[in-house]
């Protein structure tokens, strides 16, 4: 018995170490990838966003010419990224689509790294993928802005005539700041704990991981990624010196693809249909533990469109993701007048 306990403890320590190496190694790779990409492209392209103060006047005079040169390149990069996402969907290689979504998200991840440390300041030229929309269709990148509703209330000016306006605005800003901190640290914790749980279960030879955090979420790693990236979306808003914009569309697209991947993975496991997996799945929430009433409201569109609560085929998954994506965009339309991020 003592030997078994010692062996399990060793497996747990190994799972923790591997999880930390995997998680923080992955984030470090993301940071350094931006720096390498930015340095590489700066060898061919001029960066109109981040320049040394001694060159500012020269760049200011040539800004329009530099941007005009970069716009068609930006269009090409954006179209190629969309084609990469579509290719993954067509070939049913959803990790390819996720990779494309992360390419769109890379500049916003760069804004976080730029604000955190000049060591990871590779953010300038990689914004080129959004450049066409900064100048010609900025509202397109604001699709899904309803997810930042407290911040837009604070910026909209609706409280300006109220005597307690400064207190209300300060409270909204405080809520947004708290939401950012919770999202980043809670998302990181859930992701790491999810990886530890999964590795420890596999080391013990379990076919279905049904303990610890997997009792509350069937996809804790995906949930951690969604929360962490949401925190990154909020983070640059507290650094007004940043000229990088804060579009919500990349986060919405990334989240929808992650959810689509999770549904597809479950459908694959359901076809194998082990009794243990089916029992665990019926009692464990998909992503977040929520009251049944809220879950019923969230799933109402799925029941309406598919006559069932769970999409089983790839076409059904695509229909549901498109519906929820369009719903977020529709709810965001009233907020467009308050979205001047100084593009």
Beta strands, then each sheet from edge to edge (+ up, - down):
end
